[in-house]
Amino acid sequence: MHELATSEAIADVVLEEAAKREAKKVLSVQIEIGGLSFLNPEQVRFWLEIKFEETIAHGAKLDIKLIPPEISCPGCGYKGTLEMKDDPVYHFVLPSLSCPLCGSSKVVVEKGRGCTVNRIKLLCP
């Protein structure tokens, strides 16, 4: 359940930034979750809503986008998306990535790996 730990880290970042700017309210938070992070966006939303209760972020709009994985293959030149099946096993063991065109395992992940807070909208004095 790494969604809980990730959500706690996101909430900490949001609340710290709000405190630095002496914000009265957190209005919205924009987050991108990479498909290769194997985070469930709905679980992240659930935990953030709980973490934001009784804070200035309570009720903030959560804009969470899932970013599909994109790879490139130096072997054959393939650039594009990577089909990933939703398998709970991936929460414990990472799948081996390979090029859908030539099968090479020497692919480069271009997008979809991390989890990023892109924007925090605050109401400041």
N, C-alpha and C positions, 0 to 999 in steps of 0.2 A: 504494500500500500504506500508507494512512494508519492502518491497524490497528496497525502496529508502533509508530509515533510516539505514538498514543493510549494504547496499552498501557504504553509506557515512562512516560508522564506519570502514568497511574493507579498504576503500581508505585511511582513516586517519592513520590506523595502518601501511599500506604499505609505505606511504610517510614518516611517522615518522621514521620507521626503516631505510629507505633509507637515510634520513637526518642524523641519528645517525652515519651511516657508511660512510658518505660523498660520496655516490654513484653518479655516473654520469648518470646512466640509470637503470630503472627497466626493466629487460628482461622478466620475467615471474612471475606469481602468481598462486599458487596451492591452491584451496579452496575445502572443502568438505561441502556439504549442506545436513543435515539430512532430510529425508522424513517427519518427524514429525514437522519440523520447518515450513512447509507449505510455504516455499520460492520457487518462481519460478526461476530456474537457468538462464533462458534466460532473465528474467527481471533484475536479479542481474548483468548479463553480460552487458546488455544495460546501466544500471545506472553507473557501474564501468567505462565503456568506456567514458561516458560523464564526470564523475568526474576526470578521468585521463587526459582529454584534457588539453593541455598547461601546463603539468607537465612532470617531467622526467619519468613518468610511461606511457606516451602516446605511444600507439602501443604495450604495453606489452602483451605477450601471456597469456590468461586467461584459465587455466585448471580447470574447475568446474565440480566436480563429485557429483552426487546425491547418497546419502547413504540410502538404503532402511531400514525401521525400522525392528529391531530384538527385540524379547521379550523372556522372560522366565516366566513360570508359576510355582510358588511354589506348587500349588495344585496338578497338574497332571504330572509335570515334562516336559511339552512342552518347547522346545527351537527351535526358528526358526523365519521366517519372519512373518510380519503382513501385510495382504492385506489392502491397503488404497485406497478408491476411490477418484478420483480428484473432490472434491466438493468445490466450492467457499465459501460455508457456513463456512468451516473450517478456513477461514481467520478471522472469528469473534467469533466462538464458537468451542472449541476443541471437537473432537469426544470422546466418551467414549471408552476406550480400553478394549478389553476382549480377553481371550484365544480362539483361533479358535478351540481348541480341546474340552475343557470342559465348556467354556463360563464364567469362573471366571473373575471378574474384578480386581483381586488382582495380576496383572501381573507386571513384572519389565521390564522397557525399558533398553535394553542392548546397542543398537546402533540406530543412526538415529534421535537423538533429536536436536543436535546443528548445528552450523555453525562455521567452523574452517578454519583459514588461516594456511595451513600446511607448505608451503615453499614459500620463496620470493627469486628469483634469481636476483642478482644485478651486475652491471658493476661498479667496484670500481677502484679508481686510483691505 
